[in-house]
Amino acid sequence: MAGLSRRAVNRLGKVNDRQLAAEESVPVAVIRNQRRARGIPPAIRGNWTPQNTALLGTMPDAQLAAKLGITANAVFSRRVRLGIKPFGPSSAQKRHRWTKRELGWLGKLSDSEIARRLQLDQSTVATRRVALGIAAVQKGRTARVWTKSELAMLGKLTDSEIARRMKISRRKVSAKRLALGIPNPVAVTQAKRWNEKTLALLGTKPDEVIAKRLKLSPASVANKRRQLGIAAPGR
């Protein structure tokens, strides 16, 4: 493979492959192959830099959205996709008493709109709605009612598998699981994989080898290694 400067290597996965290729005056395929060879996932589109991603769950979605200049729904969707639990209810949310008028909005207005009106986190609204057995509103239509057997799959199968079986988007499955307070099974499995013994493997062998041994994706291993500041072997 064509060589890259140290600066370019350090920017792999941090900027778009096409942008980096233009900066280095090399084909996009060179950047893509170099990144994949190191087990580095592609750069995330939009405002989701590693620094911004680290803020997920540390404050209400609406507050983070205002900070990043994006919609609360975008923050909510990103957090759900990554299996990150919502920020604990603020004292204002704990004190909030739902009026009859506000409860009447549930299922008629979107959770994000109700959250905006009441200055609450979207997950707080969703939790209240689900507790009352009220279906969500999506683009003017009422969402499907989940059966007991479908609800029983949450937390036991991956969101992707449930979405495939139900023929709906993974995002809808993730949102339903989150509203019910059910942990992400993938995150739980990965958390169990990482202990003192398995963490000690990071950096001693290629990410692909460790991933195969732990039954994880190479990207998961690479992300964990980078989070701990551990260099890839041979670098």
Steps between C-alpha positions, in 0.01 A plus 500: 500500500613856436657666800340789685652776708479469876259794502270322253511177701402688814202650316365166373142457622495855632424670170314381193702264276436719196612814682819337625574359154472849353733640767760229431450500121440126491204288379214453747561123479845546654356679803219249534734199481745649749217571742346155468839332539529666841147406603397866517130574434413783256451853624153573628300749297376823644583636844589165654869537572643277777480799734134567423411131516655485848241757614208267427322404821686763705220756466139508373469444125340842453787673679763318293307576182509872581871476574578329167254698294295197389154363579419314820373213285842469336663473842237253619544281190879498527489411871250221443705360210806478725308346788576789735255552784336843530624753749336452839183703546569853615343632816253684278403177328466318832264772623299518180138417551314414185180695454194355329567727203862385469402134527257562217794586272647151539444299185368807318820705486849359451707432811757752380238774466356430846853497644568837337179652636558373854881539495543133589724233355337306215562169678303630801200566278535163326521317832182669625317422176604134499402466868150606404489259207474778244650442155742754355428730208729479199454748216133543574433128534459289810778247547421131504399341828760254623379153596618326816716261300664792319565685824652183644772511233631836621832464680527133403562543127691782335301799382602417142365145523171616652468764230558234233235269647244779544590670171546841661804725542763426761455855625139427598605185684775686686262779596245250633764316702634824643153625594446181699838533672632175354882485459657462158590128475802579285635747755436253782680223312796723422519618861521138614777434249722776642669406824853528634612193307350593162603866528858382544483350148450838335805605301671162533347355185316636196148620575359238261661216697372629834156564350475142378605366838248714690226464236485876442537711188850632416357853517382441860845383602668790319267752663564356846876506443493862386279599796773374731775666300662169404693495174443227241771232493794579277441877508 
